[in-house]
């Protein structure tokens, strides 16, 4: 099983994420990655509250099923999100941007070069779409 480990905050107060292998859900390069200090993009105010919650799903990466949880929070008009890869014990991976336009939801995870685009269900309790990374795409359904 591929694992990656997140350390506590470094001396600059930013989380450093270490990757154990390249062939995993996040297709890491094997090098430590330091996220940028500004890790948040806001959604349009009317849409921010509609994305808030914990979204979970399973990504089938090369025959290995990996559980993901996207945590979306809104505070003071700013929407923030992080991604957890439970089976890799990787928690709090910063989401660089998250948006909603109509029934479309998208987010980017710059530290791993990944992105997701999907279509929200009519009740907004699920989204079906595609995870893109390193030129590869995998289907992903998230529910809350």
Buried (B, 14 or more C-beta within 10 A) or exposed (E): EBEBEBEEEEEEEBBBBBBBBEEBBBBBEEEEBEBEEEBEBBBEEEBBEBBBBEBBBBBEBEEBEBBBBBBBBBEEEEBBBBBBBEBBEBBEBBBBBBBBEEEEBBBBBBBBBBBBBBEBEEEBEBBBBEBBBEEEEBEBBBEB
